[in-house]
Amino acid sequence: MNTTIASMDGPRNIYWPPCLGEIPMITKSQKEKLTTLIYQNIFDENERELKLMELEDLTQADASYMLYQFETGKWD
């Protein structure tokens, strides 16, 4: 059973729970898009480096939310 979640706080996602113990990490495509967006939108070098280091530990869901934040201009 797929459950569609839509809210004002995030993108529309289809959620299917992963196997127990496995958390899908950021995909190569997500990482490339986020890296580009970070370089385009964050001008302070220290802040940029912190954001780039964060990418290594993101899950796919976190990366999707971060992409959503950049697309809507709501990044931290």
C-alpha positions as CSV (number, residue, x, y, z in Angstrom):
1,M,0.0,0.0,0.0
2,N,1.4,3.4,-1.0
3,T,0.5,6.4,1.1
4,T,0.6,9.8,-0.5
5,I,1.6,12.6,1.8
6,A,1.0,16.3,0.9
7,S,1.5,19.2,3.2
8,M,2.4,22.8,3.2
9,D,5.7,22.0,4.9
10,G,7.3,19.8,2.2
11,P,7.1,18.2,-1.2
12,R,4.6,15.7,-2.2
13,N,6.1,12.2,-1.5
14,I,5.1,8.6,-1.9
15,Y,6.2,6.8,1.2
16,W,7.1,3.1,1.2
17,P,9.1,2.1,4.3
18,P,12.5,0.6,3.6
19,C,13.5,-2.7,5.0
20,L,14.2,-2.6,8.7
21,G,17.7,-1.3,9.5
22,E,18.2,0.2,6.0
23,I,18.0,3.9,5.6
24,P,18.4,5.0,1.9
25,M,21.2,7.6,1.8
26,I,21.4,10.6,-0.6
27,T,21.6,9.6,-4.2
28,K,24.3,10.8,-6.6
29,S,21.8,12.9,-8.5
30,Q,20.5,14.6,-5.3
31,K,24.1,15.3,-4.2
32,E,25.0,16.9,-7.5
33,K,21.9,19.1,-7.6
34,L,22.4,20.2,-4.0
35,T,26.1,20.9,-4.6
36,T,25.2,23.2,-7.5
37,L,22.4,24.9,-5.6
38,I,24.8,25.5,-2.6
39,Y,27.4,27.1,-4.8
40,Q,24.8,29.3,-6.6
41,N,23.0,30.5,-3.4
42,I,25.4,30.5,-0.5
43,F,28.1,33.1,-0.8
44,D,29.8,32.9,2.6
45,E,32.6,30.4,2.3
46,N,32.3,29.0,5.8
47,E,28.6,28.5,5.6
48,R,29.0,27.0,2.1
49,E,31.6,24.5,3.4
50,L,29.3,23.5,6.3
51,K,26.4,22.8,3.9
52,L,28.6,20.8,1.6
53,M,29.9,18.7,4.5
54,E,26.3,18.1,5.6
55,L,25.6,16.3,2.3
56,E,27.6,13.3,3.2
57,D,25.3,12.2,6.0
58,L,21.9,13.1,4.5
59,T,19.2,10.5,3.9
60,Q,17.3,10.5,0.6
61,A,14.3,12.0,2.5
62,D,16.5,14.8,4.0
63,A,18.0,15.5,0.7
64,S,14.6,15.8,-0.9
65,Y,13.5,18.2,1.8
66,M,16.7,20.3,1.3
67,L,16.0,20.4,-2.4
68,Y,12.5,21.6,-1.7
69,Q,13.9,24.3,0.6
70,F,16.2,25.6,-2.1
71,E,13.5,25.5,-4.7
72,T,11.1,27.6,-2.5
73,G,13.8,29.9,-1.2
74,K,13.4,28.7,2.4
75,W,16.9,27.4,3.1
76,D,18.6,28.0,6.4
